[in-house]
Amino acid sequence: MSPLGSAKRPGPELVLHSDGASRGNPGEAGAGAVLYDKEGGEVRALTRYLGKVTNNVAEYQGLILGVKAALELEVASLSVRLDSELLVKQLNGQYRVKSPLLKPLFDEVKTLLQGIEQVDIIHVRREFNKRADELANQAIDRR
């Protein structure tokens, strides 16, 4: 127990990389997510074919896929790494979500993240998100 009388939630501390891919905008799309442990070991890799959607919808779907997997693993702390500056700024409150296509996805992500004790969301360059991008493209290729 902490001095304030509440126990820290048990569970792993994970890093989530997620991405979406769309061949055309809108176009055939896929979502990918990969969870890593603190040492950089891959814990879970996920893909989902999305049909014909925009790239930003695919980006949000990749994030939702990864956050749901983190919740299944009862994660205590999640570091989210995205190469979509738009998503990072929307989720961190720097940009408003104006698109009626993105608003319900944004709301879903925010609701899911409430189930995790500690979350940080950081923008990374595309080259640091290669595995998630690979998974998103695999989803399209294997449809």
C-alpha positions as CSV (number, residue, x, y, z in Angstrom):
1,M,0.0,0.0,0.0
2,S,1.2,3.5,-0.8
3,P,1.2,6.2,2.0
4,L,-2.2,7.4,0.7
5,G,-3.7,4.0,1.3
6,S,-4.3,2.9,-2.3
7,A,-2.4,0.0,-3.9
8,K,-0.7,0.4,-7.2
9,R,-2.5,-1.5,-10.0
10,P,-0.6,-4.7,-10.7
11,G,0.4,-5.4,-14.3
12,P,3.1,-4.8,-16.8
13,E,4.6,-1.6,-18.1
14,L,4.4,-1.7,-21.9
15,V,5.2,0.3,-24.9
16,L,2.7,0.4,-27.8
17,H,3.5,1.3,-31.3
18,S,0.6,1.4,-33.7
19,D,0.0,2.5,-37.3
20,G,-2.6,2.6,-40.0
21,A,-2.0,2.2,-43.7
22,S,-4.4,3.2,-46.6
23,R,-3.6,2.6,-50.2
24,G,-5.5,5.6,-51.5
25,N,-7.3,8.1,-49.3
26,P,-9.7,6.6,-48.8
27,G,-8.5,3.2,-50.0
28,E,-7.9,-0.4,-48.9
29,A,-6.6,-0.1,-45.4
30,G,-5.2,-2.0,-42.5
31,A,-4.3,-1.4,-38.9
32,G,-1.2,-2.7,-37.0
33,A,-0.1,-2.6,-33.4
34,V,2.8,-4.1,-31.5
35,L,3.3,-4.2,-27.7
36,Y,6.8,-4.3,-26.2
37,D,7.9,-5.0,-22.7
38,K,10.3,-2.6,-20.9
39,E,13.3,-4.5,-22.3
40,G,12.1,-4.1,-25.9
41,G,10.8,-7.7,-26.3
42,E,7.8,-8.1,-28.5
43,V,4.8,-9.1,-26.3
44,R,2.0,-9.1,-28.9
45,A,1.7,-8.2,-32.6
46,L,-1.8,-7.4,-34.1
47,T,-3.2,-6.8,-37.5
48,R,-6.7,-6.0,-38.8
49,Y,-7.9,-5.5,-42.4
50,L,-10.3,-2.4,-42.4
51,G,-11.7,-2.3,-45.9
52,K,-11.9,1.0,-47.6
53,V,-11.2,3.9,-45.2
54,T,-9.1,7.0,-44.9
55,N,-5.5,6.9,-43.5
56,N,-6.5,8.8,-40.4
57,V,-9.3,6.3,-39.6
58,A,-6.8,3.5,-40.1
59,E,-4.4,5.3,-37.7
60,Y,-7.1,5.4,-35.0
61,Q,-8.1,1.8,-35.6
62,G,-4.5,0.7,-35.1
63,L,-4.3,2.6,-31.8
64,I,-7.7,1.1,-30.7
65,L,-6.4,-2.4,-31.6
66,G,-3.3,-1.9,-29.5
67,V,-4.9,-0.3,-26.5
68,K,-7.5,-3.1,-26.3
69,A,-4.7,-5.6,-26.3
70,A,-2.9,-3.7,-23.5
71,L,-6.1,-3.7,-21.5
72,E,-6.4,-7.5,-21.9
73,L,-2.9,-7.8,-20.5
74,E,-4.0,-5.6,-17.5
75,V,-1.3,-3.1,-18.2
76,A,-0.5,-0.6,-15.4
77,S,1.5,1.8,-17.5
78,L,1.5,2.4,-21.3
79,S,3.8,4.5,-23.4
80,V,2.1,5.0,-26.8
81,R,4.4,5.8,-29.8
82,L,2.7,7.1,-32.9
83,D,4.1,8.5,-36.2
84,S,0.8,10.4,-36.8
85,E,1.3,13.9,-35.5
86,L,-2.4,14.6,-35.9
87,L,-3.4,11.8,-33.6
88,V,-0.8,12.7,-31.0
89,K,-1.9,16.3,-31.0
90,Q,-5.6,15.4,-30.8
91,L,-5.1,12.9,-28.0
92,N,-2.9,15.3,-26.0
93,G,-5.5,18.1,-26.4
94,Q,-3.5,20.4,-28.7
95,Y,-5.8,19.9,-31.6
96,R,-9.6,19.6,-31.6
97,V,-11.2,16.7,-33.5
98,K,-13.3,18.3,-36.2
99,S,-13.9,15.3,-38.5
100,P,-17.2,13.5,-37.9
101,L,-15.4,10.3,-39.0
102,L,-12.7,10.7,-36.4
103,K,-14.7,12.0,-33.4
104,P,-16.2,8.6,-32.4
105,L,-12.8,6.9,-32.8
106,F,-11.2,9.6,-30.7
107,D,-13.9,9.2,-28.0
108,E,-13.3,5.4,-28.0
109,V,-9.6,5.8,-27.5
110,K,-10.0,8.3,-24.7
111,T,-12.5,5.9,-23.0
112,L,-10.2,2.9,-23.4
113,L,-7.2,4.9,-22.0
114,Q,-9.2,5.7,-18.8
115,G,-8.7,2.0,-17.9
116,I,-4.9,2.4,-17.7
117,E,-3.3,4.1,-14.6
118,Q,-0.5,5.9,-16.5
119,V,-0.4,6.7,-20.2
120,D,1.9,8.9,-22.2
121,I,1.5,9.6,-25.9
122,I,4.5,10.6,-27.9
123,H,5.1,11.3,-31.6
124,V,8.0,9.4,-33.2
125,R,9.4,9.6,-36.7
126,R,8.2,7.0,-39.2
127,E,11.5,5.1,-39.1
128,F,10.9,4.3,-35.4
129,N,7.5,2.8,-36.1
130,K,8.5,0.3,-38.8
131,R,7.1,-2.8,-37.2
132,A,3.6,-1.3,-36.7
133,D,3.7,-0.1,-40.3
134,E,4.7,-3.5,-41.5
135,L,1.8,-5.1,-39.6
136,A,-0.7,-2.5,-41.0
137,N,0.4,-3.3,-44.5
138,Q,0.3,-7.1,-43.9
139,A,-3.4,-6.7,-43.0
140,I,-4.0,-5.2,-46.4
141,D,-1.9,-7.8,-48.2
142,R,-3.6,-10.8,-46.5
143,R,-7.2,-9.6,-46.7
